[in-house]
Amino acid sequence: MAVINFRCDWFVQLGANCPQNDRLAPRLTFYGDTDGGVIKLFIARSHNDSMWPSSSVMSNRGFGSRSSSMPQPSIFLLILVLTVYTSVNSASIPSERKRFPDAIIIGVKKCGTRALLEFLKLNSRIKAPGPEVHFFDKHYDLGYDWYREQMPVTNATDITIEKSPAYFIGKSVPERVYKMNPKMKLIVVVRNPVTRAISDYTQAATRKKRSLFTSKFEELVSCFNESHPSCQAGVNASWGAVRIGIYHRYLHRWLEYFPLHQMQFVDGERLITEPASQIRPVEKFLGLSPVVKKRDFIFDSVKKFPCIKKFNGTVHCLGKSKGRPHPKVSPATMRKLSDFYRTENEKFFNMINRRFNWL
């Protein structure tokens, strides 16, 4: 906490009239403190008086709105104090430190979120923590300080990104993200929901979760009781692998808090076949000059998944789970799922004012 005292006659030296407002005594004390890049200034008549806040002032975005009860000379001094306080304390703020994310990849599960993040890191200005943080859905009670500690060390010109695809479907997550930063940029990877459902099943079956070890995809996706509300067009819409692909159902929660222009949608299908075409728009969305190019990727013909060509000539492919073989699904089941998702996709396309050529 910095404390700076000003005598009333200093106003005159600065070319302003000495304030006569009875709320300001001839001797003023200005208090300054930093809070996440915001310098908060307070004024009190003496060290023993209670403080009342002035407008919060952004140190790097100009000045906040003027309080109607604040005399003009006081506003002048607030500007002066801000200048002095910032110059004195700027040297004590490290240029490299852990920062809250500028953007979050919020989903969708099994649509290519890990690939997107790895491809984005070809841009040296993009930094991200290693594991998924899951702050807003699993660790919210640990607080903002814990969250920031999970982030990488960056400098002022870097962009920090966090990826937790489960955020997309979390009921309380949109409001929590908004409370921390209403200007947060959100990145959403989506793909053909039929392919997404099969990929979700494949991952779960590989991990031998629940009854999936013995159940076939066709059995899980079909209805046992067609009169049940969850049975739609012969599809078990309550099964998680199917439900998550109804993108509009979850997106509307996010749109209650964030405008569409703060969201960037990535086509997960083209992310595999044409990765550079999907990465460059995201770089622009993040305020960066695009550097990722087609030549930065090489296609693995066995796994049918792109790998990254590094600057030293080596090739980096994602983990063994990427490009994992999918089970064969009957044409009848594929048609049934395609028919089911057709209407749901249209609702999603209308919601984001964009179409994807999936079905």
Beta strands, then each sheet from edge to edge (+ up, - down):
strand 1: 2-7
strand 2: 27-35
strand 3: 38-44
strand 4: 52-53
strand 5: 57-58
strand 6: 97-98
strand 7: 103-107
strand 8: 126-127
strand 9: 153-154
strand 10: 159-163
strand 11: 185-190
strand 12: 231-232
strand 13: 235-236
strand 14: 263-267
strand 15: 297-300
strand 16: 305-309
strand 17: 315-316
sheet 1: 1+ 2- 3+ 4-
sheet 2: 1+ 2- 3+ 5-
sheet 3: 6+ 9-
sheet 4: 8+ 10+ 7+ 11+ 14+
sheet 5: 12+ 13-
sheet 6: 15+ 16- 17+
end
